[in-house]
Amino acid sequence: MKKIAFVALNSSWSQSNLALYYMREMIRDLDFDMVLASFSMNEPFMQILQGIYSLKADVICLSAYIWNRMILSRLQHELSKIMPRVIFVIGGPEVGHFEGRKRCHIIHGPGEATFRALAEADFKVDATVKPEPISLKDIPFPYVESDQAQLAGHLVYYESYRGCPYRCIYCLSSCDERREPRFVPSVPAEIHKLQSELKRLSGLRPRTLKFIDRSFNLQKDLAHAIYRYILQENPEHDSHFEIYPDLLDESDFEILEKIPEGKIRFEIGIQSTNSEVLSRCGRHSDWDKARKAMNRLKASTQVRIHADLIAGLPGEDLTSVLRSIDELCACEPAAIQLGMLKVLPDTPMNDMAKDLSYIWLDDPPYQVMVSNALTYDELCLLDVYAHLLSLYWNKEEFTDLWHDLLKEHPASLILKALRDLHIHHSLPFHSVSRDKRFEIMEELKDHLY
């Protein structure tokens, strides 16, 4: 009996890898000995290598992403030397880097059907299989009760819809033609199945149940069914949804206003408040509508809002990015992420970046260093502001002070003052002790007034 090891290399201890759980369940009925092991990139390399080797597997399954591909590539290379007979099965968005390696099966795109076919062929190294993809509704539920031992207290991932109708040029979903719901909310049996799966997910005792749907509230009836489940069952964990704010309406607020604190987190991709920039990116969001939705959520619900901006979008200069920071901070979401654009392979942004003479990292995370409207110095400044937001905003230690400061000053000016104080005290931007943060914020008040 062949032994298959599903090996997750996560960015932190709290993460998990949904894809590998799917693959395991796709072959649950076949005659294999299966084990799922998780490692964190923060662990020493040799410790990870030894851990994978100790599994003594015949087949090692890996999933490659921008956050783990560099280390995963090295791991696979070294494992192939000390385990010369092992077969690798590798999928994920960064899988192209592994093309041509010996004893490697490469899976591009949706992997469930291909992986099943490989398993049925006993993972023969010369097997060539390209079956039709399986729709999300027909893919087995990925978790079993015994997974609680590994997943309790972690982020547990789940999806209710595959695909996204929005064509944002920087996103991997921009080339995804799928429109695959897992459930049909109008069918009572489907709602029963949904509720059953949500209960099984809660039984894993996760810290957070994170839906990976690109625009969760695209299917309004399904979103409402899940909100109602949370309201009725009051699970111990919170649930994280990436939503499109323009789609929120009275029917959403009617339910969301009833849900208690600590149960729902919304990730809202604003990216920019500049409509011309968004249109250039294929994103037709209305900032005024999004702002009103966020303000309504903050005023009348207990939903925690995490809002995102992206620096480096085509044609967006420093003035425009700073204005986006000012306008978003004025809404006072619980957390703000200012991310630097990543020019991902196989996205329209990759071709546009070449045409516009962008400069970006050749290797993951493919972060932009020069755009057609921002210099390297300007992007470095914005990266500093991103770290300062993480230190002084996202920890929610100074919520009242930020509220008062924003009455008198735009957020970009406050961030500039924080930057000046860090430089004056020779402090790093990425990490500062709690006591020092409080000292800096006290000094900031004197600095601004």
MARDORO-412806 format. One line per 3 residues: their letters; for each residue x, y, z of N, C-alpha, C. Coordinates in steps of 0.02 Angstrom, whole numbers. Atoms other than C-alpha are relative to their C-alpha. Example, Ala and Ser with C-alpha at 12.3 -4.5 7.8 and 13.67 -1.06 7.14 Angstrom:
2
as	45/-59/0/615/-225/390/45/60/0; -42/-59/-3/684/-53/357/-39/55/37
This chain:
449
mkk	42/-60/0/0/0/0/44/63/0; -39/-62/3/73/168/-52/-21/47/56; 13/-51/-49/89/302/79/3/69/-32
iaf	3/-67/29/36/477/27/3/51/57; -5/-55/-49/91/630/127/-22/65/-33; 23/-66/21/-5/791/102/36/50/44
val	-44/-42/-40/121/921/158/-16/74/-13; 15/-72/4/68/1101/194/58/39/28; -50/-47/-24/200/1236/207/-34/68/5
nss	40/-60/-11/104/1381/283/42/60/21; -38/-60/-16/157/1561/311/5/12/75; -3/-5/-73/120/1548/498/-33/-62/30
wsq	27/59/-34/69/1419/626/-76/-2/-2; 73/-2/-6/-112/1478/625/-36/-17/-65; 32/14/64/-144/1445/440/-9/-74/-12
snl	8/68/22/-202/1287/355/-6/1/-76; 0/4/73/-208/1225/175/-61/-39/-24; 63/31/22/-382/1192/106/11/-48/-58
aly	-9/41/60/-319/1120/-60/20/-71/17; -23/67/-17/-232/973/23/-54/-41/33; 57/36/-29/-386/928/124/-48/-23/-55
ymr	41/20/56/-486/927/-38/30/-62/-34; -32/55/36/-360/811/-121/-5/-65/40; 5/61/-42/-361/691/25/-69/-30/-6
emi	69/26/2/-551/676/21/-18/-26/-69; 14/24/68/-550/650/-168/19/-73/-9; -22/70/8/-463/483/-143/-12/-40/64
rdl	13/33/-64/-533/433/27/-18/-73/-9; 24/68/10/-609/275/-47/52/-47/-31; -52/41/32/-447/215/-129/47/-30/52
dfd	-41/40/-47/-321/96/-52/69/32/10; -63/-34/-16/-188/217/11/3/13/75; -12/-24/-69/-111/255/180/14/75/-6
mvl	-5/-72/10/-132/443/198/15/36/66; -16/-41/-58/-59/572/317/4/73/-24; -3/-72/15/-76/762/320/43/33/53
asf	-47/-32/-46/67/862/397/7/74/-18; -6/-72/11/83/1050/419/64/26/31; -60/-33/-25/240/1154/439/-8/75/-12
smn	-1/-72/8/269/1340/459/66/22/-30; -61/-26/30/394/1439/357/47/30/52; -43/-27/-53/458/1508/523/43/-53/33
epf	-41/54/-28/528/1337/569/66/-5/-38; -65/9/35/712/1300/530/-7/-47/-60; 6/40/62/734/1230/355/15/-73/12
mqi	-20/70/-10/824/1072/412/-52/-37/42; 52/31/-40/687/1039/540/-60/-20/-43; 55/16/46/554/1047/403/20/-59/-44
lqg	-25/54/43/659/936/290/-2/-67/37; -1/62/-39/682/807/427/-72/-23/15; 69/17/-15/497/815/471/-35/-34/-59
iys	31/30/59/442/777/293/32/-69/-14; -35/63/12/574/641/272/-25/-55/48; 20/49/-50/517/556/433/-69/-31/-14
lka	66/28/18/344/528/357/7/-64/-42; -15/60/40/425/396/244/-55/-13/-52; 54/6/49/298/428/107/27/-22/-68
dvi	-16/17/69/297/357/-69/-19/57/-47; 23/-57/40/204/510/-136/-6/60/47; 3/-62/-39/224/688/-71/-38/52/-40
cls	42/-49/34/91/815/-116/12/69/29; -18/-67/-21/134/1000/-109/-43/51/-37; 39/-54/31/42/1163/-146/41/64/3
ayi	-47/-55/6/145/1311/-208/-36/67/-8; 29/-67/1/98/1493/-174/56/51/2; -54/-51/1/190/1659/-182/36/5/67
wnr	-33/-7/-65/224/1653/4/45/-59/17; -41/58/-20/304/1479/6/41/-30/-57; -31/33/57/368/1442/-169/76/-4/5
mil	-73/0/-2/550/1490/-139/26/-55/47; -22/52/-47/568/1378/14/-24/-69/-24; 27/64/24/457/1242/-61/43/-28/-56
srl	-43/22/54/567/1236/-215/64/-32/26; -61/27/-30/720/1208/-109/-14/-66/36; 18/61/-35/632/1078/-3/-9/-58/-48
qhe	12/54/49/574/978/-154/65/-24/-30; -64/18/29/748/983/-229/41/-44/47; -39/39/-48/832/919/-70/-33/-67/16
lsk	35/63/-13/698/788/-36/11/-49/-57; -10/45/58/722/719/-212/69/-33/3; -67/28/-7/905/689/-168/3/-55/54
imp	-3/50/-54/878/596/-4/-56/-52/-4; 55/48/12/717/510/-64/-6/-10/-76; -3/2/74/763/466/-245/-58/-37/-33
rvi	56/37/31/610/354/-271/-67/34/13; 63/-31/-16/478/472/-202/-29/36/-61; 35/-35/54/348/543/-321/-31/62/31
fvi	29/-62/-23/293/724/-302/-60/18/-43; 57/-29/35/124/795/-347/-6/72/24; -4/-70/-19/128/985/-350/-53/40/-38
ggp	49/-45/30/-11/1110/-381/5/69/30; -1/-68/-27/-54/1290/-339/20/51/-52; -12/-53/48/-33/1459/-424/73/6/-23
evg	-71/-6/17/158/1448/-423/30/-65/-27; -23/67/20/168/1271/-491/44/0/-62; -39/-3/62/244/1325/-657/75/-3/11
hfe	-72/0/-15/413/1345/-573/28/-71/4; -23/69/-10/422/1156/-547/-2/-41/-65; 2/35/65/397/1110/-731/68/-29/-17
grk	-61/31/24/526/988/-796/39/-38/53; -37/36/-53/581/918/-629/-18/-75/-3; 9/72/4/602/729/-621/-48/-24/54
rch	47/34/-46/468/621/-540/-50/48/32; 49/-50/-23/352/770/-524/-62/-1/-45; 62/-11/35/170/773/-575/-22/72/14
iih	19/-70/-6/119/954/-606/-74/8/-16; 72/-10/10/-64/1004/-587/-13/75/-7; 18/-69/12/-118/1168/-665/-75/9/10
gpg	71/-15/-8/-283/1248/-616/-33/-45/51; 37/42/-48/-420/1153/-522/29/-70/1; -38/62/-3/-338/995/-459/-37/-62/20
eat	34/57/-29/-472/882/-389/-7/-59/-48; 10/55/48/-513/782/-546/66/-30/-22; -65/25/22/-332/770/-603/33/-42/54
fra	-30/37/-55/-274/713/-432/-33/-69/7; 36/64/-4/-408/579/-427/24/-47/-55; -22/41/56/-354/517/-598/71/-25/11
lae	-68/22/-15/-171/512/-546/0/-56/51; 3/52/-52/-215/411/-392/-25/-66/-29; 26/61/31/-316/288/-496/52/-33/-44
adf	-55/27/40/-161/269/-606/60/-19/44; -52/18/-49/-60/233/-448/62/45/-4; -52/-52/3/43/391/-477/60/-22/-42
kvd	-54/20/45/144/312/-617/33/63/-28; -34/-62/19/277/438/-666/-13/21/-72; 13/-17/70/230/429/-850/-75/12/-13
atv	72/-9/9/44/452/-817/-16/70/-26; 22/-64/28/-34/589/-922/-76/1/2; 72/-1/-9/-208/633/-867/-25/72/-1
kpe	30/-67/3/-316/784/-908/-76/-6/0; 73/8/-2/-494/747/-852/-34/68/6; 39/-61/-8/-632/877/-851/-3/19/74
pis	3/-22/-70/-632/982/-692/-68/-18/32; 61/15/-38/-760/940/-558/-27/66/28; 31/-60/-26/-884/1076/-511/3/0/77
lkd	-5/-6/-73/-872/1142/-332/-55/-37/36; 56/32/-35/-1044/1073/-288/9/-76/5; -10/72/1/-983/896/-326/64/-22/36
ipf	-62/16/-36/-820/905/-228/-17/-17/72; 17/20/-69/-825/815/-60/17/55/51; -17/-43/-56/-828/913/101/71/-17/22
pyv	-71/15/-7/-643/932/140/24/-25/67; -25/15/-67/-634/898/326/-36/-60/31; 29/54/-39/-664/751/443/8/19/74
esd	2/-18/-71/-696/754/631/69/-1/32; -66/7/-31/-519/697/674/47/57/-18; -42/-58/18/-447/853/588/2/52/55
qaq	1/-49/-54/-493/949/745/67/3/36; -65/1/-35/-327/894/821/50/48/-30; -46/-45/34/-233/995/690/-29/70/-8
lag	30/-63/20/-357/1134/657/-29/42/57; 28/-39/-56/-424/1187/828/45/60/14; -37/-61/-13/-373/1367/860/35/30/-60
hlv	-32/-24/61/-317/1392/680/-51/35/-46; 43/-23/55/-384/1479/526/-21/-61/-40; 27/54/42/-496/1355/436/-33/31/-60
yye	24/-30/63/-534/1392/254/-57/-41/-30; 60/31/28/-695/1356/162/-22/44/-59; 24/-40/56/-774/1409/-2/-71/-20/-18
syr	69/12/20/-954/1427/-55/-12/18/-73; 7/-21/70/-920/1495/-231/69/4/-30; -63/-6/37/-782/1479/-360/-10/44/-60
gcp	4/-47/56/-748/1615/-485/-18/70/25; 16/-70/-17/-774/1803/-487/-17/37/-65; 19/-35/61/-866/1911/-615/40/64/-12
yrc	-37/-62/6/-754/2060/-581/69/-14/-29; -61/13/39/-602/2075/-693/58/45/22; -55/-41/-24/-474/2163/-583/65/-28/-28
iyc	-56/24/40/-315/2153/-686/57/-29/41; -55/22/-43/-200/2118/-538/-16/-66/35; 24/58/-38/-300/1968/-474/2/-64/-43
lss	-2/64/36/-278/1784/-521/-70/-19/-26; 68/16/22/-468/1773/-537/-21/36/-63; 18/-38/60/-466/1894/-683/-4/-44/-62
cde	1/46/56/-436/1747/-800/-40/-63/14; 39/58/-21/-552/1626/-710/-71/6/-26; 66/-3/31/-708/1590/-811/-53/-37/40
rre	48/41/-38/-790/1482/-678/-52/44/36; 54/-29/-39/-956/1528/-598/-33/-58/36; 20/63/-31/-979/1384/-476/-22/10/72
prf	24/-1/-69/-1090/1398/-322/2/-71/29; 2/66/-32/-1077/1256/-197/-71/-20/17; 69/13/-20/-1261/1273/-151/-48/43/-41
vps	54/-38/30/-1425/1329/-227/-48/19/56; 37/-19/-60/-1508/1429/-87/-76/-9/-6; 72/6/8/-1683/1414/-162/-25/-72/11
vpa	18/70/-9/-1681/1224/-136/9/-18/74; -5/15/-72/-1720/1172/45/53/-52/17; -50/52/-13/-1610/1017/34/71/29/-2
eih	-66/-32/6/-1464/1127/-18/15/41/63; -9/-38/-62/-1489/1241/132/16/-46/58; -14/50/-53/-1493/1088/244/73/-24/-6
klq	-69/22/11/-1328/1030/167/49/55/23; -42/-56/-21/-1253/1203/194/5/3/76; 1/-3/-73/-1305/1206/376/39/-58/31
sel	-36/58/-25/-1236/1032/402/76/11/-5; -72/-12/9/-1066/1083/331/24/54/48; -20/-53/-46/-1062/1242/436/6/-28/71
krl	-5/31/-66/-1095/1138/593/63/-43/6; -61/41/-1/-955/1019/547/62/44/3; -56/-47/-4/-840/1168/521/8/27/71
sgl	-2/-24/-69/-886/1237/692/28/-54/47; -25/55/-41/-849/1065/764/75/-7/0; -73/1/3/-667/1086/712/31/49/50
rpr	-20/-50/-50/-659/1229/840/54/47/-27; -50/-46/27/-567/1351/728/1/66/38; -1/-68/-25/-509/1522/785/-43/44/-45
tlk	38/-37/50/-581/1594/624/-18/-47/-57; 21/34/61/-682/1517/484/4/51/-57; -14/-50/52/-618/1607/330/-26/-25/-68
fid	27/15/66/-721/1601/170/48/29/-52; -48/-24/49/-604/1613/20/-34/25/-64; 36/-28/57/-740/1669/-102/25/70/-14
rsf	-28/-65/18/-673/1819/-198/-49/57/16; 51/-51/-15/-836/1917/-179/-59/-38/32; 46/44/-35/-936/1824/-47/-73/20/-9
nlq	70/-21/2/-1093/1930/-57/-27/7/-71; 25/3/69/-1110/1905/-244/-65/-40/-3; 60/40/-6/-1239/1770/-205/-38/22/63
kdl	32/-31/-58/-1352/1872/-91/-40/-49/41; 40/48/-37/-1471/1730/-46/43/-47/41; -46/44/-36/-1326/1619/3/32/37/59
aha	-30/-40/-54/-1243/1758/103/-50/7/57; 51/-8/-51/-1407/1787/196/-10/-65/39; 8/64/-34/-1423/1602/234/56/-12/51
iyr	-57/10/-45/-1249/1600/311/-2/50/57; 8/-49/-55/-1278/1761/410/-52/-26/50; 53/24/-44/-1439/1685/478/24/-59/42
yil	-28/56/-38/-1347/1527/528/42/26/58; -42/-29/-52/-1221/1631/625/-43/31/55; 45/-31/-48/-1362/1727/708/-35/-52/44
qen	38/51/-36/-1457/1571/758/45/-46/42; -42/50/-34/-1313/1455/807/53/32/45; -49/-36/-40/-1194/1586/880/63/-41/12
peh	-59/41/-8/-1036/1484/847/54/35/41; -52/-29/-42/-885/1509/960/51/41/-42; -49/-34/43/-773/1562/814/-31/60/-35
dsh	25/-52/45/-786/1717/705/5/-24/-72; 0/17/71/-815/1710/517/24/60/-41; -32/-53/40/-714/1809/390/-25/-6/-72
fei	25/-1/69/-789/1860/222/31/57/-39; -23/-53/45/-714/1957/78/-61/22/-41; 61/-22/32/-858/2063/15/12/58/-49
ypd	0/-56/46/-895/2187/-123/-49/51/29; 43/-45/-39/-962/2340/-29/-58/30/-40; 53/-29/41/-1064/2408/-175/-63/-42/-1
lld	58/45/4/-1179/2257/-163/-42/0/64; 38/-2/-63/-1235/2291/17/-62/43/-7; 61/-39/1/-1415/2347/34/-40/-12/65
esd	40/4/-61/-1556/2357/162/-11/-72/23; 12/69/-19/-1587/2170/157/59/-30/37; -60/23/-37/-1407/2140/214/1/29/70
fei	-4/-34/-65/-1412/2269/353/-54/-26/48; 54/25/-43/-1577/2199/417/23/-60/41; -25/59/-36/-1486/2038/464/63/18/39
lek	-65/-14/-31/-1312/2106/503/-7/41/64; 9/-41/-60/-1379/2231/630/-19/-42/62; 21/44/-55/-1440/2083/736/57/-45/25
ipe	-53/48/-17/-1277/1986/741/47/30/53; -40/-27/-55/-1176/2006/902/72/12/-19; -70/-18/10/-1001/2073/916/45/-62/-1
gki	-50/53/1/-854/1961/874/-18/-60/-42; 22/58/39/-946/1848/751/15/7/-75; -10/-10/72/-918/1927/579/54/52/-12
rfe	-50/-48/24/-768/2010/497/-9/7/-76; 2/-13/71/-781/2091/326/67/27/-23; -57/-28/35/-629/2115/217/-26/36/-62
igi	27/-42/53/-669/2258/99/57/28/-42; -53/-23/44/-555/2288/-49/-17/66/-33; 10/-66/30/-560/2474/-82/51/12/-55
qst	-58/-5/45/-389/2473/-169/19/72/-16; -12/-72/11/-406/2658/-216/-67/35/2; 62/-39/3/-535/2795/-196/-3/41/-64
nse	-4/-36/64/-486/2863/-368/-36/-41/-53; 41/39/46/-620/2807/-491/35/-12/-67; -36/9/63/-508/2833/-643/50/-57/6
vls	-49/53/-11/-374/2720/-570/-36/-68/2; 37/63/-5/-502/2585/-527/-25/-22/-68; 25/17/67/-578/2592/-701/56/-27/-44
rcg	-58/22/38/-405/2572/-776/19/-72/19; -16/68/-24/-387/2413/-672/-56/-50/-12; 57/44/13/-554/2341/-729/-44/-8/61
rhs	40/4/-62/-631/2373/-557/-47/60/1; 48/-54/7/-790/2474/-567/-38/12/65; 29/-13/-65/-819/2509/-384/-15/74/8
dwd	21/-68/-12/-907/2667/-328/21/19/72; -26/-16/-65/-808/2745/-185/-53/32/46; 52/-32/-41/-954/2852/-126/-47/-52/29
kar	45/53/-24/-1065/2698/-114/36/-45/51; -39/41/-47/-927/2597/-29/9/36/66; -9/-39/-61/-895/2736/96/-64/0/42
kam	63/0/-37/-1079/2747/142/-14/-68/31; 11/68/-27/-1086/2557/163/44/-11/61; -44/9/-57/-935/2557/279/-23/41/60
nrl	24/-42/-55/-1002/2702/381/-63/-29/31; 61/32/-26/-1169/2613/397/17/-62/41; -22/59/-37/-1084/2451/450/28/20/68
kas	-32/-21/-63/-983/2545/581/-52/29/48; 48/-34/-42/-1132/2644/645/-54/-46/28; 60/38/-20/-1267/2510/653/10/-75/9
tqv	-13/71/-9/-1182/2339/661/61/-11/44; -59/20/-38/-1051/2245/762/51/-35/-46; -46/31/48/-961/2187/603/68/36/4
rih	-68/-29/-1/-772/2212/611/23/9/-72; -18/-16/69/-708/2296/452/76/2/-8; -69/-2/21/-538/2261/376/0/26/-72
adl	2/-31/66/-510/2376/226/69/2/-32; -63/6/37/-375/2361/92/9/57/-50; -22/-45/54/-282/2486/-17/60/-31/-35
iag	-57/24/37/-154/2448/-152/39/59/-28; -43/-51/29/-7/2561/-196/37/-29/-60; -35/22/60/66/2549/-370/-45/-16/-58
lpg	47/12/55/-91/2535/-476/16/46/-59; -18/-39/59/-72/2599/-655/-26/71/2; 18/-70/5/-70/2788/-665/-14/34/66
edl	15/-32/-65/-94/2818/-478/64/27/31; -59/-32/-28/32/2944/-413/-5/6/76; -4/-4/-73/83/2982/-234/-58/41/29
tsv	55/-42/-24/-47/3120/-212/-65/-39/4; 62/39/2/-187/3001/-261/0/-54/54; -3/51/-52/-127/2862/-145/-10/30/69
lrs	8/-33/-65/-114/2982/1/-72/23/11; 71/-19/-6/-289/3046/-35/-42/-61/16; 37/62/-16/-352/2866/-32/9/-18/73
ide	-12/14/-71/-269/2842/137/-42/46/44; 37/-49/-39/-348/3001/203/-75/-16/0; 72/12/5/-522/2958/140/-20/-65/33
lca	17/64/-32/-517/2778/199/6/5/77; -9/-7/-72/-449/2822/372/-57/40/31; 56/-40/-25/-590/2949/390/-60/-43/16
cep	54/48/-14/-709/2799/389/14/-41/63; -21/33/-61/-612/2726/536/-17/-74/3; 8/73/-6/-618/2539/494/46/-26/55
aai	-40/29/-54/-546/2424/627/72/-13/-22; -68/14/25/-397/2378/518/6/25/-72; -14/-24/68/-317/2451/362/65/-32/-24
qlg	-61/27/31/-194/2360/250/16/40/-62; -26/-34/59/-94/2465/130/51/-46/-31; -44/49/31/-18/2335/15/34/28/-62
mlk	-34/-19/61/111/2359/-121/-22/-48/-56; 24/41/56/50/2296/-290/48/-57/-14; -39/58/21/109/2122/-337/-17/-16/-73
vlp	10/12/71/132/2093/-523/2/-75/-11; 2/73/2/74/1913/-528/4/-26/-72; 0/32/66/117/1801/-677/-71/-24/-17
dtp	64/26/24/-31/1747/-782/-59/45/17; 54/-49/-8/-131/1905/-745/9/55/-52; -7/-55/47/-169/2049/-863/48/54/24
mnd	-46/-50/-28/-68/2161/-746/71/-13/-22; -68/17/20/90/2068/-796/16/30/-68; -11/-28/66/71/2119/-978/-1/76/1
mak	4/-72/-4/19/2295/-935/63/30/32; -60/-25/-34/167/2316/-817/60/2/-48; -54/0/50/286/2268/-958/-8/59/-48
dls	12/-55/47/205/2392/-1075/14/68/31; -8/-64/-34/214/2531/-945/68/7/35; -69/-3/-26/397/2495/-899/3/-2/77
yiw	-5/12/-72/360/2443/-720/65/-38/16; -54/41/-26/501/2370/-616/-27/-36/61; 25/38/-57/459/2230/-495/46/-59/14
ldd	-41/57/-19/537/2083/-405/-10/-58/-48; 5/57/46/577/1936/-519/-30/-62/34; 23/58/-39/535/1811/-381/-57/21/46
ppy	53/-17/-47/387/1800/-262/27/43/57; 72/-12/15/304/1905/-198/-13/44/-60; 9/-39/61/331/1998/-364/-21/72/14
qvm	21/-67/-22/313/2164/-273/28/54/-46; -20/-54/44/318/2321/-378/51/45/35; -51/-46/-26/471/2434/-353/-4/68/-33
vsn	12/-63/36/433/2567/-484/-61/-11/-45; 58/3/44/266/2598/-568/7/55/-54; -3/-54/49/224/2716/-711/-19/67/30
alt	18/-63/-33/173/2847/-582/33/9/68; -33/-3/-65/274/2807/-425/73/-21/-6; -71/18/-1/463/2808/-400/12/-51/55
yde	-18/47/-52/554/2683/-293/-1/35/69; 1/-37/-64/577/2817/-158/-72/9/25; 70/-10/-20/389/2851/-157/-32/-65/24
lcl	27/64/-23/345/2667/-144/31/-21/67; -31/14/-65/471/2649/-2/-35/40/55; 36/-41/-49/383/2793/88/-67/-31/16
ldv	66/31/-11/214/2709/64/6/-66/38; -11/61/-37/285/2546/128/11/15/74; -8/-22/-69/339/2637/286/-68/16/30
yah	67/-16/-25/162/2706/304/-41/-63/13; 35/64/-10/95/2529/284/20/-32/66; -24/27/-63/203/2471/430/-26/41/59
lls	24/-42/-55/151/2620/536/-74/-11/13; 71/17/-10/-33/2581/506/-7/-65/38; 3/63/-36/0/2404/565/18/9/74
lyw	-22/-10/-68/88/2467/721/-48/42/42; 37/-50/-40/-23/2612/772/-75/2/-14; 72/1/14/-193/2579/692/-29/-69/11
nke	31/67/2/-224/2394/670/-1/-36/67; 0/32/-65/-181/2345/848/-58/27/44; 59/-30/-33/-330/2454/901/15/21/72
eft	-20/-25/-66/-234/2524/1050/-16/75/8; 6/-72/-2/-263/2706/1003/-61/24/-39; 60/-15/40/-437/2707/926/-28/69/16
dlw	28/-65/-20/-499/2857/1025/46/57/-20; -48/-52/17/-340/2956/995/-1/13/-76; 5/-8/73/-347/2924/807/-64/39/-17
hdl	63/-34/14/-529/2979/808/6/75/13; -8/-72/-16/-483/3144/891/49/33/-48; -50/-29/45/-329/3173/783/-27/12/-70
lke	27/-5/68/-425/3143/622/-50/58/-7; 44/-59/4/-543/3286/667/39/62/-22; -41/-59/14/-397/3406/645/51/-11/-56
hpa	-55/13/48/-273/3319/528/-18/-58/-45; 9/59/43/-278/3204/376/47/-55/23; -39/58/-23/-213/3029/408/71/0/-28
sli	-68/0/30/-65/3051/288/47/47/38; -41/-45/-40/-3/3198/392/20/-32/66; -14/35/-63/-16/3095/551/53/-53/-11
lka	-49/52/16/81/2954/469/69/31/-13; -64/-35/11/215/3077/413/31/19/67; -25/-19/-65/231/3139/592/27/-62/37
lrd	-24/62/-31/246/2959/655/66/-22/-31; -63/18/35/380/2925/525/57/44/26; -52/-46/-24/477/3080/581/21/-18/71
lhi	-17/18/-69/468/3025/763/41/-65/2; -40/61/3/532/2851/719/71/15/-22; -67/-18/24/677/2926/624/38/37/55
hhs	-32/-39/-53/713/3049/766/26/-46/56; -18/45/-55/719/2907/894/37/-63/-25; -36/58/30/808/2784/775/-37/-65/12
lpf	42/58/-10/663/2663/788/-14/-34/-67; 20/34/61/626/2528/659/-74/12/-14; 70/-9/18/461/2538/566/-41/-64/5
hsv	36/64/3/418/2353/570/-18/-28/68; 14/30/-65/421/2317/756/23/47/56; -14/-43/-57/411/2423/914/-38/-27/60
srd	33/26/-60/370/2371/1092/-62/40/16; 62/-33/-18/201/2413/1164/13/64/40; -15/-60/-40/274/2533/1292/26/56/-44
krf	-28/-51/44/371/2624/1157/-55/29/-45; 54/-26/42/215/2637/1048/-40/53/39; 38/-48/-40/123/2724/1190/40/65/10
eim	-42/-60/-7/270/2842/1215/-1/42/-64; 0/-35/65/273/2885/1030/-66/36/-11; 64/-32/10/87/2921/1026/-10/59/46
eel	3/-58/-44/102/3035/1177/39/58/-29; -42/-52/30/242/3128/1091/-32/28/-64; 32/-21/62/141/3133/930/-50/57/13
kdh	49/-52/-16/6/3239/1013/35/68/5; -38/-62/-6/136/3371/1057/28/22/-67; -30/-14/65/212/3357/885/-50/32/-48
ly	50/-24/47/48/3394/796/-34/64/23; 37/-58/-25/-25/3528/910/47/55/22
